[in-house]
């Protein structure tokens, strides 16, 4: 063999060996990476299990040692179904003490904790609540008028587990946040305490609080009191479920994409998302620095309850200047100045706009029927009802804006960072996959396929992906302009409030949030434009006709096919609507909600479910 041939052969051998080494090295690094991921997840899983077991043990110990309430069953039932004003009246008439009131709700929570394994409660605060109740009873003995001096005096309150509360974790359903109790209360918890509310429990959320199925690796999956096979919404899902189960008088949640209103809708209760400019930026634990830095979507914090009056009570507390002035300086938001809840607008005849289809997305008949019945209720009170019309291109930009912001950071990197090696719950699978699919593949591969196979909905939301800083700034500017145009459309049409569906469906089946993400469109549009918006129950799903989606009976669109599948077995579930108004018009929203409630009278027609 010639030297040149030998040299060529050696080169080929070297190249082959190098390629083999590179491949084996790459595979080795990939394997090592996967092994490290597995070890991290297992470590977090063990921490989650310990935390869950600690919570269960605490509740079981309390069941064994607590003193049952001695009030009659009839009075206990009355207390559980009472609002803030009614409980205060019962206290004033000395029908029961604050201590007995708290005991009634504690016993209800203990029942909720084991009934159908609803997984609503994350942690309990019973001992401290009973101590506070004893103090308040002593104050009543000295001066009965103290009951009405403080807005929440004697009232059992629950809080979403993301809120900062001294001696408690805010886990966001993540192992990394377990066993790290807060050293002091956050703003909203401090405000509730200043109003003399008695915090009795903390409630469940989705992992990282960004989907409408309240499930995580720490506390499990929360089930709907109306039907345990259905979700409770998220991210304030535990609050919505506890309100429907009558485990507290009222509670507080937070909302960045429907997180107060979706639980209210799924659980047939009342929720209110204030205009973000009237609520401090702080008060909840941070998920990650990157999430905290998202400025294009503002978190709003507000009440969840079983009537509009109680929403108003807690909203007044959150807006109250005097209460805010009394909380410790070190926990205040230095950039925030409270703006009190004013008297409701005196305008007699309102111009009420409505829509039941947005960006071409059609809801089932039960949702549009609820909108129609709401408009009829307002019309019967002398208000003018008109269809709210918005330019189709404007609708498309608003509809896509929420997802654009959520995935813009590099494919949900903000939330992946928060996991610290723990795996996402399956409800995020499609969102994470979609967020990490490059725009080229979406435009030149997926888009033609969606067109070919008639996937109109998927095609509409096919342009959301991770972007660079320049594109993010461009998108942010477009959003600003769009919001202005949307507000201008409301003003030009002379509309005082807008009525629309609360969600794309009634409460979805467990696990349905993967395929049905777009049905949250009707809630996240109000976060994009930053309107104050409330959610209240109107009716229930009554028959098979309510489950039909007009014009989509034989549709090939996968989203509608998933919707129709999810609607099976939905008869009897509550159906809510939303009431929205221009920024800073919170008073108008609450006024109209109260007027609707007075006509519809959902609570008297559809009692909240009993528990087994």
C-alpha positions in Angstrom: 0.0 0.0 0.0 1.3 3.4 -1.0 2.0 6.0 1.7 -0.6 8.4 0.2 -3.2 5.7 0.4 -2.2 4.8 3.9 -2.4 8.5 4.9 -5.9 8.8 3.3 -7.0 5.7 5.2 -5.7 7.1 8.4 -7.5 10.3 7.8 -10.7 8.4 7.3 -10.1 6.4 10.4 -9.4 9.6 12.4 -12.5 11.3 11.0 -14.6 8.2 11.8 -13.1 7.9 15.3 -13.7 11.7 15.8 -17.3 11.4 14.7 -17.9 8.4 16.9 -16.2 10.1 19.8 -18.3 13.2 19.3 -21.5 11.3 19.0 -20.7 9.2 22.1 -19.7 12.3 23.9 -22.8 14.1 22.9 -25.0 11.2 23.8 -23.1 10.9 27.1 -23.7 14.6 27.9 -27.4 14.3 26.9 -27.7 11.2 29.1 -25.9 13.0 32.0 -28.2 16.0 31.6 -31.3 13.8 31.7 -30.0 12.0 34.7 -29.4 15.3 36.5 -32.9 16.4 35.6 -34.4 13.1 36.9 -32.5 13.4 40.2 -33.6 17.1 40.7 -37.2 16.2 40.0 -37.1 13.2 42.4 -35.6 15.5 45.1 -38.4 18.0 44.6 -41.0 15.2 44.5 -39.8 14.0 47.9 -40.1 17.5 49.3 -43.6 17.9 47.9 -44.6 14.6 49.5 -43.3 15.6 52.9 -45.2 18.9 52.7 -48.4 17.2 51.7 -48.1 14.7 54.5 -47.4 17.5 57.0 -50.6 19.2 55.9 -52.7 16.0 56.1 -51.2 15.2 59.5 -52.1 18.7 60.8 -55.7 18.4 59.6 -56.1 14.9 61.0 -54.6 15.9 64.4 -57.1 18.8 64.6 -60.0 16.5 63.7 -59.1 14.3 66.7 -58.7 17.1 69.2 -61.1 19.9 68.2 -64.2 20.8 70.2 -67.4 20.5 68.1 -69.7 23.6 67.9 -72.7 23.4 70.2 -75.0 25.6 68.1 -78.1 24.0 66.6 -77.8 22.5 63.1 -80.3 25.0 61.8 -78.3 28.0 63.1 -75.1 26.5 61.8 -76.6 26.1 58.3 -77.8 29.7 58.5 -74.3 30.9 59.4 -72.7 29.0 56.5 -75.1 30.5 54.0 -74.9 34.1 55.4 -73.0 37.0 54.0 -70.9 39.5 55.9 -73.8 41.8 56.9 -75.9 38.9 58.0 -73.2 37.4 60.2 -72.5 40.8 61.8 -76.3 41.1 62.5 -76.3 37.6 64.1 -73.3 38.6 66.3 -75.0 41.9 67.2 -78.2 40.0 68.2 -76.0 37.6 70.3 -77.3 34.6 68.4 -73.7 33.3 68.5 -70.2 34.4 69.4 -67.3 35.0 67.1 -65.7 31.9 68.5 -68.7 29.8 67.6 -68.8 31.4 64.2 -65.2 30.4 63.5 -65.9 26.9 64.9 -68.8 26.5 62.4 -66.5 27.3 59.5 -63.7 25.1 60.8 -66.0 22.1 61.0 -67.1 22.9 57.4 -63.5 23.0 56.2 -62.8 19.7 58.0 -65.7 18.3 56.0 -64.4 19.8 52.8 -61.0 18.4 53.5 -62.3 14.8 53.4 -65.4 15.1 51.2 -64.8 13.4 47.8 -61.1 14.3 48.4 -61.7 17.8 47.0 -58.1 19.0 47.8 -59.2 22.6 48.3 -57.2 23.4 51.4 -53.4 23.7 51.5 -52.9 24.8 55.1 -55.1 25.6 58.1 -54.8 28.5 60.6 -57.4 27.3 63.1 -55.6 27.8 66.4 -54.7 31.4 65.6 -58.2 32.0 64.3 -59.8 30.8 67.5 -57.4 32.9 69.6 -58.4 36.0 67.6 -62.1 35.0 67.9 -61.7 34.9 71.8 -60.2 38.4 71.7 -63.0 39.8 69.5 -65.7 38.2 71.8 -64.1 40.1 74.7 -64.2 43.3 72.7 -67.9 42.8 72.0 -68.6 42.4 75.7 -67.1 45.8 76.3 -68.8 47.5 73.4 -71.2 45.8 71.0 -70.7 48.5 68.5 -67.2 47.3 67.7 -68.9 44.7 65.4 -69.7 47.4 62.9 -66.6 49.6 63.5 -64.4 47.3 61.5 -65.5 46.0 58.0 -64.5 42.4 58.6 -64.9 42.1 62.4 -65.8 38.5 63.2 -65.7 37.3 59.6 -63.8 34.1 58.7 -61.7 34.7 55.6 -59.6 32.4 53.3 -56.6 33.4 51.2 -55.0 32.0 48.1 -51.8 30.2 49.1 -49.6 32.6 47.0 -50.3 35.5 49.3 -47.6 36.2 51.8 -48.8 35.3 55.3 -46.5 35.1 58.4 -45.5 31.5 59.3 -46.9 30.0 56.1 -45.3 28.9 52.8 -46.3 30.3 49.5 -45.3 27.3 47.4 -47.0 27.9 44.0 -47.2 24.1 44.0 -43.4 23.8 43.8 -41.1 21.8 46.0 -38.4 24.5 46.1 -40.8 26.8 48.0 -41.8 24.3 50.6 -40.8 24.7 54.3 -39.9 28.4 53.7 -42.5 30.2 55.8 -42.8 34.0 55.5 -41.4 36.2 58.3 -44.2 38.7 58.1 -47.5 39.3 56.4 -47.8 40.7 52.9 -49.9 43.8 52.1 -53.3 42.2 51.4 -53.1 39.8 54.4 -52.1 42.8 56.6 -55.1 44.8 55.2 -57.5 41.9 56.1 -56.1 41.8 59.6 -56.4 45.6 60.0 -60.1 45.2 59.0 -60.3 42.5 61.7 -60.9 39.6 59.3 -60.1 36.2 60.8 -57.9 34.2 58.3 -58.8 30.5 58.8 -57.3 28.7 55.8 -55.2 28.9 52.7 -56.3 27.4 49.4 -54.9 25.5 46.4 -53.5 26.8 43.1 -52.1 25.4 39.8 -48.3 24.8 39.6 -46.7 28.3 38.9 -50.3 29.7 38.9 -50.6 30.0 35.1 -53.4 27.6 34.0 -57.0 27.0 34.8 -56.7 23.6 36.4 -55.7 23.9 40.1 -53.3 20.9 40.3 -49.7 20.7 41.5 -47.2 18.2 42.8 -47.6 19.4 46.4 -51.3 19.4 47.1 -52.8 17.5 44.3 -55.8 18.3 42.1 -58.7 20.4 43.4 -62.1 19.1 42.5 -65.3 21.1 41.9 -68.0 20.9 44.7 -70.7 21.0 41.9 -69.2 17.9 40.2 -65.9 16.3 41.4 -65.1 15.3 37.8 -64.8 18.9 36.9 -62.0 21.5 37.4 -62.3 24.5 39.7 -60.4 26.9 37.5 -57.2 28.7 38.3 -55.1 30.1 39.4 -57.3 31.1 42.4 -59.1 27.7 42.1 -59.1 26.8 45.7 -60.8 30.1 46.6 -63.6 29.5 44.1 -64.1 25.9 45.3 -64.1 26.9 49.0 -66.6 29.7 48.4 -68.9 27.2 46.6 -68.4 24.7 49.4 -69.2 27.4 52.0 -65.9 26.9 53.8 -65.4 30.7 54.4 -67.5 33.8 54.1 -65.2 35.3 51.5 -61.7 35.0 50.2 -59.0 36.8 48.2 -57.4 35.8 44.9 -55.3 37.3 42.2 -55.8 37.6 38.5 -53.4 38.0 35.6 -55.3 36.1 32.9 -58.6 35.3 34.5 -57.4 33.8 37.7 -60.2 35.2 39.9 -63.0 35.1 37.2 -62.4 31.5 35.9 -62.7 29.9 39.4 -65.8 32.1 40.0 -67.3 30.9 36.7 -66.4 27.2 37.2 -67.7 27.2 40.8 -70.8 29.4 40.3 -69.6 32.2 42.7 -68.8 35.9 42.5 -65.4 37.4 41.7 -64.0 40.8 41.0 -60.8 41.9 39.3 -60.1 45.5 40.1 -58.3 47.9 37.7 -54.6 47.1 38.4 -53.8 50.8 39.1 -55.9 50.6 42.2 -54.1 47.6 43.7 -50.5 47.5 44.9 -48.0 45.5 42.9 -46.8 43.6 46.0 -48.4 41.2 48.5 -47.8 37.8 46.8 -44.7 35.7 46.8 -42.5 35.9 43.7 -42.4 33.0 41.4 -39.1 34.1 39.7 -37.3 37.4 39.0 -38.2 37.1 35.3 -41.9 36.6 36.0 -41.8 39.6 38.3 -40.3 41.6 35.5 -43.2 41.1 33.1 -44.7 44.6 32.9 -47.1 44.1 30.0 -49.6 42.1 32.1 -50.5 43.6 35.5 -51.5 41.3 38.3 -54.7 42.4 40.0 -55.9 41.2 43.5 -59.5 41.0 44.5 -62.3 39.2 46.3 -64.2 35.9 45.7 -67.5 35.5 47.5 -71.1 34.3 47.3 -72.7 37.7 46.7 -71.9 41.1 45.3 -72.2 42.8 48.7 -69.3 40.8 50.0 -67.2 41.6 47.0 -67.9 45.3 47.8 -66.9 44.8 51.4 -63.5 43.4 50.6 -62.9 45.7 47.7 -63.4 48.7 50.1 -60.9 47.1 52.5 -58.3 46.7 49.7 -58.9 50.3 48.5 -59.1 51.9 52.0 -56.6 54.7 52.7 -56.8 54.5 56.5 -56.4 50.7 56.6 -53.4 51.0 54.2 -51.8 53.7 56.3 -51.8 51.4 59.4 -49.9 48.5 57.8 -46.2 48.3 58.5 -44.1 50.6 56.3 -41.6 47.8 55.4 -44.3 45.8 53.5 -45.9 48.7 51.7 -45.6 49.4 48.0 -43.6 52.7 47.8 -45.1 53.5 44.3 -48.7 53.0 45.3 -51.3 55.5 46.7 -54.7 54.0 47.6 -57.8 55.4 45.8 -60.9 54.7 47.9 -64.0 53.0 46.5 -66.3 56.0 45.7 -70.1 56.1 45.7 -71.6 54.2 42.8 -72.4 56.3 39.7 -75.8 58.0 39.9 -76.6 57.9 36.2 -80.0 56.3 35.8 -80.1 54.9 32.3 -76.9 53.1 31.3 -75.9 52.1 27.8 -74.9 48.4 28.1 -72.8 46.8 25.4 -72.7 43.1 24.9 -71.0 40.5 22.8 -71.0 36.7 22.9 -68.5 36.1 20.1 -65.0 37.5 20.2 -62.4 37.1 17.4 -64.7 34.5 15.8 -64.6 32.2 18.7 -68.0 30.7 19.3 -69.2 29.5 22.7 -71.9 26.9 23.4 -75.5 28.0 23.7 -75.5 28.1 27.5 -72.9 30.8 27.5 -74.7 33.0 25.0 -78.0 32.4 26.7 -76.5 33.6 30.0 -75.4 36.8 28.2 -78.9 37.2 26.8 -80.6 36.7 30.1 -78.2 39.2 31.7 -79.1 41.8 29.1 -82.8 41.2 29.6 -82.4 41.7 33.4 -80.7 45.0 32.8 -83.2 46.0 30.1 -86.0 45.4 32.6 -84.4 48.0 34.9 -84.6 50.6 32.1 -81.1 50.3 30.7 -80.3 50.5 27.0 -78.8 47.3 25.4 -76.7 47.5 22.3 -74.2 45.2 20.6 -70.6 46.2 21.2 -68.7 46.2 17.9 -65.0 46.1 17.5 -62.9 46.0 14.4 -62.0 42.4 13.6 -58.2 43.1 13.2 -58.3 44.8 16.6 -60.0 41.7 18.1 -57.3 39.4 16.6 -54.4 41.5 18.1 -56.0 41.6 21.5 -56.9 37.9 21.4 -53.2 37.0 20.6 -51.6 39.4 22.9 -51.8 37.4 26.1 -50.1 34.3 24.7 -47.5 36.5 22.9 -46.5 38.0 26.3 -46.5 34.7 28.2 -44.2 32.8 25.7 -42.1 35.8 24.6 -39.4 35.2 27.3 -37.7 32.3 25.5 -40.5 29.7 25.6 -41.9 30.1 29.1 -38.3 30.3 30.5 -39.5 32.5 33.3 -41.6 29.7 34.6 -39.2 26.9 33.8 -36.6 28.8 35.9 -39.0 28.7 38.9 -39.3 24.9 38.8 -35.7 24.3 39.9 -35.6 20.9 38.2 -39.2 19.9 39.0 -41.3 18.8 36.0 -44.2 20.7 34.8 -47.7 19.3 35.4 -49.1 17.8 32.1 -51.5 20.7 31.7 -48.6 22.8 30.5 -47.3 20.3 27.9 -48.9 21.8 24.8 -48.2 25.4 25.9 -44.5 24.8 26.5 -44.2 22.8 23.3 -46.0 25.5 21.3 -43.8 28.2 22.9 -40.6 26.5 21.9 -41.6 25.8 18.3 -39.7 28.2 16.1 -41.7 30.7 14.0 -40.3 29.3 10.7 -41.8 25.9 11.4 -45.1 27.5 12.4 -45.3 29.7 9.3 -44.0 27.3 6.6 -45.0 23.8 8.0 -47.8 24.1 10.5 -49.8 27.0 8.9 -50.2 25.2 5.6 -51.2 22.0 7.4 -53.8 23.9 9.5 -55.2 25.5 6.4 -55.4 22.2 4.6 -57.2 20.4 7.4 -59.5 23.2 8.4 -57.9 24.1 11.7 -59.0 27.7 11.8 -58.6 28.2 15.6 -55.1 26.8 15.7 -54.1 28.8 12.7 -55.3 32.0 14.4 -53.0 31.5 17.3 -50.1 30.1 15.4 -47.8 33.2 15.5 -47.0 33.2 19.2 -43.4 32.3 20.0 -40.2 33.4 21.9 -38.9 36.7 20.6 -35.9 38.9 21.0 -35.9 42.2 23.0 -36.5 44.3 19.9 -39.6 42.4 18.8 -40.9 42.3 22.4 -40.7 46.1 22.5 -42.4 46.4 19.1 -45.2 44.0 20.4 -45.5 46.1 23.6 -46.0 49.3 21.6 -48.6 47.6 19.4 -50.4 46.4 22.6 -50.4 50.0 23.9 -51.9 51.3 20.7 -54.4 48.5 20.6 -55.6 49.2 24.1 -56.1 52.8 23.3 -58.1 51.9 20.2 -60.2 49.4 22.2 -61.0 52.1 24.9 -61.8 54.6 22.2 -64.3 52.1 20.7 -66.1 51.9 24.1 -66.1 55.7 24.4 -67.2 56.2 20.8 -70.2 53.9 21.2 -71.1 55.6 24.5 -71.0 52.3 26.4 -70.9 52.3 30.2 -70.4 48.6 30.8 -69.9 45.5 28.6 -71.5 42.1 29.2 -69.8 38.9 27.8 -69.3 35.2 28.5 -67.3 34.4 31.6 -65.4 31.7 29.7 -65.6 29.6 26.6 -67.2 26.7 28.4 -68.7 25.8 31.8 -66.3 24.0 34.2 -64.1 21.8 32.1 -63.2 18.1 32.8 -60.0 17.4 34.7 -57.0 17.5 32.3 -59.0 19.5 29.7 -56.8 22.6 30.1 -54.3 21.3 27.6 -56.5 21.2 24.6 -58.9 23.9 25.7 -56.5 26.7 26.4 -58.0 29.0 23.9 -61.4 28.9 25.7 -59.9 31.2 28.3 -59.9 34.0 25.6 -62.9 35.6 27.1 -61.1 36.3 30.4 -57.6 37.2 29.3 -58.8 39.9 26.9 -59.7 42.0 30.0 -56.2 41.6 31.4 -54.7 42.7 28.1 -56.8 45.9 28.0 -56.6 46.2 31.9 -60.3 46.8 32.5 -61.9 46.3 35.9 -64.2 43.3 35.5 -66.5 41.2 37.6 -67.9 37.7 37.2 -71.2 36.4 38.5 -73.5 33.4 38.1 -76.6 33.7 36.0 -78.0 30.2 35.3 -77.0 26.6 35.0 -76.6 24.3 32.0 -80.2 23.0 31.5 -80.4 20.6 28.6 -78.7 19.2 25.5 -79.6 22.3 23.5 -77.5 24.3 25.9 -74.5 22.2 24.9 -74.7 22.9 21.2 -72.2 25.2 19.5 -74.0 27.0 16.7 -72.5 26.3 13.2 -69.9 23.9 14.6 -71.9 20.6 14.7 -69.8 19.0 12.0 -66.7 21.1 12.3 -63.3 19.6 11.7 -61.7 22.2 13.9 -60.0 20.3 16.7 -60.7 23.0 19.3 -64.4 22.7 18.8 -64.2 19.0 18.7 -62.5 19.0 22.1 -65.1 21.5 23.4 -68.0 19.2 22.3 -66.3 16.3 24.0 -65.8 18.3 27.2 -69.4 19.4 27.2 -70.7 15.9 27.7 -72.1 15.5 31.2 -72.1 19.3 31.8 -75.8 19.6 32.6 -76.3 21.2 36.0 -73.0 23.2 36.0 -73.2 26.9 36.8 -72.9 29.5 34.0 -71.5 32.9 34.7 -71.1 36.2 32.8 -68.5 39.0 33.0 -69.2 42.7 33.5 -66.4 45.0 32.4 -65.9 48.8 32.3 -63.2 51.3 31.3 -60.1 51.5 33.5 -60.7 53.0 36.9 -64.4 52.5 36.6 -64.6 49.8 39.3 -67.6 51.4 40.9 -69.6 51.1 37.7 -68.8 47.4 37.4 -69.9 46.7 41.0 -73.0 48.7 40.7 -74.2 46.9 37.6 -73.3 43.5 39.1 -75.5 44.3 42.0 -78.4 45.3 39.7 -78.0 42.0 37.8 -77.9 39.9 41.0 -81.1 41.6 42.3 -83.0 40.5 39.2 -81.4 37.1 38.5 -81.3 35.8 42.1 -79.1 32.9 41.3 -78.5 31.9 44.9 -82.1 31.4 45.7 -82.8 29.4 42.6 -79.7 27.3 42.6 -78.5 26.4 46.1 -74.8 25.6 46.5 -74.1 21.9 46.6 -74.1 19.9 49.8 -71.1 17.7 50.5 -71.1 14.0 51.2 
